């Protein structure tokens, strides 16, 4: 349940930066010692012609979350390579889904990557936001 509440807060941070009650949305943390850490993964290419686009997306996400993270939370941004295709994206999404600190994934700069990772992340309850999704079923 923690993943869902914090993911909703992260979406608010990214979509509605002026949202003033984000701290209330995330609820209590269940880690010992009260440390409140969450991770947002940016899934983008690390090589090839789209690498600069991936760098821009990662920088924008990090800036947005650094400036507007909910009070009392440390939101880590981790850049993960989509490895440029279906098999690499499948492996990356499977690894991401196994990390309990991941509360959202942003990325997928090609339809192939989006179509590959979306079902994996969906099955694991991880919100997925793509800045470049061209699949009509996703954008309606």
C-alpha positions in Angstrom: 0.0 0.0 0.0 2.9 2.3 0.7 4.0 2.1 -3.0 0.5 3.3 -4.1 0.3 6.3 -1.8 3.8 7.6 -2.5 3.4 6.9 -6.2 0.3 9.1 -6.2 2.3 11.8 -4.5 5.1 11.5 -7.0 2.6 11.9 -9.8 1.3 15.0 -8.1 4.8 16.3 -7.8 5.4 15.8 -11.5 2.1 16.9 -12.8 0.9 19.4 -10.2 4.0 21.0 -8.6 1.8 23.4 -6.7 0.1 20.6 -4.8 0.5 21.6 -1.1 -0.5 18.5 0.8 1.8 15.9 -0.6 3.1 14.9 2.8 -0.4 13.8 3.8 -0.7 11.6 0.7 2.3 9.4 1.4 1.3 8.2 4.8 3.5 6.6 7.4 6.7 4.8 6.5 7.2 1.2 7.6 11.0 1.2 7.8 12.8 0.9 11.1 14.2 4.1 12.5 11.7 6.3 10.6 13.9 6.7 7.5 11.6 7.6 4.6 13.1 6.7 1.3 11.5 6.0 -2.1 12.9 5.5 -5.5 11.7 6.7 -8.9 13.3 4.9 -11.8 14.0 6.7 -15.1 14.1 4.0 -17.8 15.9 5.5 -20.8 18.6 4.5 -23.3 22.2 4.9 -22.2 23.6 4.8 -25.7 22.7 5.4 -29.3 20.9 8.3 -30.9 18.3 8.6 -28.1 20.9 8.8 -25.2 20.7 12.7 -25.1 16.9 12.5 -24.9 17.3 10.1 -22.0 19.7 12.4 -20.2 17.2 15.2 -20.6 14.3 13.2 -19.2 16.4 12.0 -16.2 17.6 15.5 -15.5 14.0 16.9 -15.6 12.7 14.2 -13.3 15.5 14.7 -10.8 15.0 18.4 -10.8 11.2 18.1 -10.3 11.6 15.7 -7.4 14.5 17.5 -5.7 12.5 20.7 -5.7 9.1 19.4 -4.7 9.7 16.1 -2.8 7.2 15.6 0.0 8.4 16.8 3.4 10.2 14.1 5.4 10.9 11.9 2.3 14.1 11.4 0.4 13.1 10.5 -3.2 16.0 8.9 -5.0 16.1 9.1 -8.8 17.8 6.1 -10.4 18.6 6.0 -14.2 18.3 2.5 -15.6 19.1 1.6 -19.2 16.3 0.2 -21.3 19.1 -1.6 -23.3 17.7 -0.4 -26.5 15.1 -3.1 -27.2 12.6 -5.8 -26.1 15.0 -8.2 -24.3 16.9 -5.5 -22.4 13.7 -3.7 -21.5 12.2 -7.0 -20.2 15.2 -7.7 -18.0 15.3 -4.1 -16.7 11.5 -4.1 -15.9 11.8 -7.4 -14.1 14.6 -6.2 -12.0 12.8 -2.9 -11.2 9.7 -4.8 -10.2 11.7 -6.7 -7.6 12.9 -3.6 -5.8 10.4 -2.7 -3.1 11.6 0.9 -2.8 10.6 1.7 -6.4 7.3 3.6 -6.4 7.1 4.8 -10.0 8.9 4.4 -13.3 9.2 7.2 -15.9 10.6 6.5 -19.3 10.2 4.4 -22.4 11.3 6.5 -25.3 10.1 4.0 -27.9 6.8 2.2 -28.5 8.7 -1.1 -28.3 10.1 -0.4 -24.8 6.7 1.0 -23.6 4.8 -2.1 -24.8 7.4 -4.4 -23.2 7.7 -2.9 -19.7 4.1 -1.7 -19.2 2.6 -5.1 -18.5 5.4 -6.1 -16.2 5.2 -3.0 -14.1 1.4 -3.1 -14.1 1.4 -6.7 -12.8 3.6 -5.4 -9.9 1.5 -2.3 -9.1 4.1 0.1 -10.2 2.8 3.3 -11.9 4.5 3.9 -15.3 4.6 7.3 -17.0 6.1 7.6 -20.5 7.1 11.0 -21.9 7.0 9.6 -25.4 4.3 7.0 -25.6 2.8 6.8 -29.1 0.5 3.8 -28.5 -3.0 5.0 -29.1 -4.5 2.8 -26.4 -2.3 4.4 -23.9 -2.8 8.0 -24.9 -6.6 8.2 -25.2 
